[in-house]
Amino acid sequence: MSNINHHLNDALLMGYATANLPEAFSLVVATHISLCDDCRARLESFEALGGALLDEEVADLTDDALDATFALIDDGPKEPIKVTQPAKDAVFPSPLRDYVGGDLSAVQWRTIPGGVKQAVLETSKDATVRLLSIPAGAAMPDHGHRGTELTLVLKGAFKDEDDRFARGDIEIANEDLHHTPIAEEGEDCICLAATDAPLRFRGLIPRIAQPFFGI
């Protein structure tokens, strides 16, 4: 989609291609790739490179290499979440619909402070992923990050100190970014956000509420 201005970096695409991302991050990556022709093409190039490297290494296999490979498969990362393009008029691409059990109308929202709604999706415990619904014109609490946060816009748009993010755009935040995302007027902003560590809030009320909502 040509309107997407914020893309995945090479490290995330390589991690996804090799199934080495936390499940929560893989879901965000797969959902973005389902919307983004550019990142889907880059992912295919990484997968092709990985295949070429494997072909080059075949001649060096030892007698016990097959058994060792099967052992690594048994103990190693799982297959990446399948990437498919969204159905016409659907808000959620297929990878996300599979986790939600349907499209936007199937989400079981829970209200958190500030009028924002969230729905935490079930994934492995090494990272957390949630859907967020931010009312039009409303702001998320001012916060920083203790780890990495991936935020993918699925509907509407938000702005922060860095830029504007609309459908298909992904913001990659780390410990260096402190921001206050604000949903644009006219339409609620629906996002998919994954974190591998709790956020760092400045305000007292968000800090008090944080343990109860797992933010």
Residue pairs with C-beta under 8 A, 6 or more apart in sequence:
1 35
1 36
1 37
1 168
2 37
3 166
3 167
3 168
4 35
4 36
4 38
4 167
4 168
4 169
5 163
5 166
5 169
6 163
6 165
6 169
6 170
6 171
7 32
7 36
7 38
7 39
7 170
8 29
8 32
8 33
8 36
8 39
8 42
8 170
8 172
9 172
10 42
10 46
12 21
12 25
12 29
12 150
12 172
13 29
13 39
13 42
13 43
13 46
14 46
15 21
15 25
16 25
16 26
16 29
16 30
16 33
16 43
16 80
17 43
17 46
17 47
17 50
17 80
18 50
18 77
19 26
19 76
19 77
19 78
19 79
19 80
20 77
21 29
22 123
22 124
22 126
22 127
22 194
22 196
23 78
23 81
23 123
23 124
23 126
23 127
23 129
24 121
24 123
24 124
24 126
24 127
24 128
24 129
24 194
24 195
24 196
25 127
25 129
25 148
25 150
25 194
25 196
26 80
26 81
27 81
27 95
27 96
27 99
27 121
27 123
27 129
27 192
27 194
28 129
28 150
28 152
28 170
28 192
28 193
28 194
29 81
29 150
30 80
30 81
30 82
30 83
30 93
30 95
31 92
31 93
31 95
31 96
31 152
31 154
31 192
32 39
32 152
32 168
32 170
33 39
33 40
33 43
33 83
34 40
34 83
34 84
34 85
34 86
34 93
34 94
34 95
35 85
35 86
35 93
35 167
35 168
36 168
40 83
43 83
81 95
82 94
82 95
83 95
84 93
84 94
84 95
85 93
85 94
86 92
86 93
86 94
87 94
90 97
90 103
91 103
91 104
91 154
91 155
91 190
92 100
92 103
92 104
92 154
96 154
96 192
97 103
99 121
99 122
99 123
100 106
100 107
100 119
100 121
100 131
104 155
104 190
107 119
107 131
108 119
109 117
109 118
109 119
109 131
109 133
110 117
110 118
110 119
110 213
111 117
112 118
112 209
112 213
112 215
113 141
113 205
113 206
113 209
113 213
114 138
114 139
114 140
114 141
115 135
115 138
116 132
116 133
116 134
116 135
116 138
116 140
117 132
117 133
118 130
118 131
118 132
118 133
118 213
118 215
119 130
119 131
120 128
120 129
120 130
120 214
121 129
121 130
121 131
123 129
126 196
127 194
127 195
127 196
128 194
128 195
128 196
128 214
129 192
129 193
129 194
129 195
130 192
130 193
130 194
131 190
131 191
131 192
131 193
132 140
132 189
132 190
132 191
132 192
132 193
133 188
133 189
133 190
134 140
134 156
134 158
134 181
134 183
134 188
134 189
134 190
134 191
135 183
135 188
136 156
136 183
136 184
136 185
136 186
136 187
136 188
136 189
137 182
137 183
137 184
137 185
138 182
138 183
139 180
139 181
139 182
139 183
140 180
140 181
140 182
141 180
141 201
141 202
141 203
141 205
141 206
142 178
142 179
142 180
142 201
142 202
142 203
143 178
143 179
143 180
143 199
143 200
143 201
143 202
143 206
144 175
144 177
144 178
144 199
144 200
144 202
145 173
145 174
145 175
145 177
145 178
145 195
145 197
145 199
145 200
146 175
146 197
146 198
146 199
146 200
147 174
147 175
147 195
147 196
147 197
148 172
148 173
148 174
148 195
148 196
148 197
149 171
149 172
149 173
149 174
149 193
149 194
149 195
149 199
150 170
150 171
150 172
150 173
150 193
150 194
150 195
151 165
151 170
151 171
151 173
151 181
151 191
151 192
151 193
152 168
152 169
152 170
152 191
152 192
152 193
153 165
153 166
153 167
153 168
153 169
153 170
153 189
153 190
153 191
154 167
154 190
154 191
154 192
155 167
155 187
155 188
155 189
155 190
156 166
156 167
156 183
156 184
156 187
156 188
156 189
156 190
157 164
157 165
157 166
157 167
157 183
157 184
157 187
157 189
158 164
158 165
158 181
158 182
158 183
158 184
158 189
158 191
159 165
159 181
159 182
159 184
160 171
160 179
160 180
160 181
160 182
161 178
161 179
161 180
162 171
162 177
162 179
163 171
164 184
165 171
173 179
183 189
198 210
198 215
199 210
199 215
201 207
201 210
201 215
206 215
209 215
